[in-house]
Amino acid sequence: MNIKKALIFLVIVFVLTAAGTEWKLFTSESGGFSVRFPREPEKQTEQVNMPVGEGYKKINMYMIMVRDPGFTYLVVYNEMPEWNPEDADYIFDQARDGGIASLNGKLISEKDIRLDSHPGREIKLNNSKGLYYRSRMYLVEDRFFQISVTTLEKEAASSNIAKFLNSFELLSEEDQDN
């Protein structure tokens, strides 16, 4: 009986401690944004070939990520060489289709959104293996941002998803100069 009480106490302490854990603010001055992660993120840079006009151009893709049990939180951004604001829907469609292909999934929903005055799109995907993916994409001047969470479909209603996505903010020019 005492062991049972001790286990219940430990579970309660663990839940209260986890619920009260403050997420860490990550600021990328070079990327021009801030976002909150559950802990300090890993950073990677990868060179990719992007179609530009009639050919391809190598660009740097920056990835900031936290893998927690059951969740992957990710911010990816890159420069968009020679893009036209009239191509925003095409760019979002390509990113959506790439997400569907990489997850081998299907589109649950999508909607146009904005971040300040910048165009964006939010998509939700899932697949037959029980994965759930929610992403917000934005075109900000000459930069493309993709903020996403991947988890199990049973976690699709987790408040951590909205907590992460809603914490993404652009830095003001003053913030970038400091």
N, C-alpha and C positions, 0 to 999 in steps of 0.2 A: 504494500500500500504506500509506503514512504517513497519507494522508487518511482511509482506512478506519479505521485505529487511532484517529485523532483523533475521528472521528465516534462510534465505539463509546464512547470515553472520555466524550465530552460527553453521550451518552445515559445512561450509568451515573451520571454526576454529577447529571443532571436527575432521574432516578428516585430516587436517594438523597436529594436535596434535597427533592423533593416528598413523599416518604414521611416525612421527618423534620419536615415543617412542622407546627408546633403550631397547633391550631385555637384561635380566640379565644373566650374566655368573654364572652357577652353577658348582662348582668343588667338586668332591667326591674323596678325597685322598684314602679312603679305597676301593672305587670301581675302582680307577685308570683311571678316565675320567673326561672330562668337556663337558658341553653342554649349549646352550643358551635357556632360557625359556622367555615367554613374561612377567612373573613376578615370584616372589619367589615360588618354588614348595613345595608341601606337600611330606613327606617321610613316607613310611610304610615298615614294614618287616613282612613277613608271612612265617611260616614253611610249607613246602610241602613234600610229599613223592615222591621221584624220583626212577624209576626203575633202579637198578644197579645190573648187573649180573643176578643172580637167585632170587634176593629179592628186597627190597626197602630200601632206606636210606633217613632220614629226612635231608633236606637242608634248608637254609635260602634263601628266594627270596626277593630281595630288589627292591622297587618300588618308583620312583620319578616322580611326576605327577603335571600337571597344567590343570585344567578344566577352559576353557574360554568359553564365549558364542559361541557355534557352533563348538568348537574344544576341543579335549583332547590330550595333549602332554604327552608322557609316555616313561620313560626309565626303563626297568626291567633288572636286572642282577642277576646271581647266579653262584655259583661254580659248576663245572661239575665233580663230583667225578668219577674217573676211566674211563674217556672217551679216546677213541683212535682217533687220527687225521684222520684215514681212515674212521671213522664213521661220518664225517662232513655232508655229504649229507643226511644221515639218520636222524641226529639231526635236520637239517634245514627242512627236509620233515615233521618230527613230529611237529615242531613248526608251520609250514605252515598249516598242517591239523588241528591242534588245533585252530588256528585263524579262519579257515573256519568254523569249528564246532561251536565255541563260537559266531561268528557273524551270523551264519546260512546263510553264504554267498557263493559266487563263486569267483574263482580265475580269475582276469583280466589279470595279467601278473606276471612273475617272471624271475629273471636273477641272475646269479652269479656275485658277486662283491668282492672287497677286501678293507680292511682298513689297510694301510701300507702293511705288508706281511701276514696279517691274512685273512682267508677265510670268506666269507659272502654271504648273499643272500638278495635281495630286492623283496618284494612281494606287489602286489596291489590287494585288494579285494573290492567287494561291495555286497550289499544284496537287496532283494526286498523291503525293507522299506526305501531305499534311503540313506543308510549309505555307507561311503567310508572309507577304511582303507589302509594305506601305512606303511610298516615296513621295516626296515633294521636290519638284524641279523648278529652277528659276533661271531666267536669263537676265543678267545684270550687266549692262553695258557690254563689254567684250568678254564676259565670263559666264560659264555655265556651272550651276550648282545642282547637286543631287544629294538630298538628305533622306536617308532611308533606314528602316528597321526591318530585319528579317527574324522571324520567330516561328513557333509552331502555331498552327491554325487555332488550337485551343486557347492560345494566349492573345488572340486578335483584339480582345477588348481590354487588354492591360493598359492601365493609366500611364505606364512608363513610355508607351509609344507616343502618345500625345505630348507627354512631358518633354521628350526629346525633340520631336518635330517642332513644337511650339517655342522651344528655347532658341531656335536659330534666328539670329539677327545680323543685319549688316552693320558694319562699323561706320560711324560718321567720318568725314575727312579729318576732323579734329582728333578722333580716337586713333586713326591710322598714323597721324603725325607724332603722337606721343610715344 
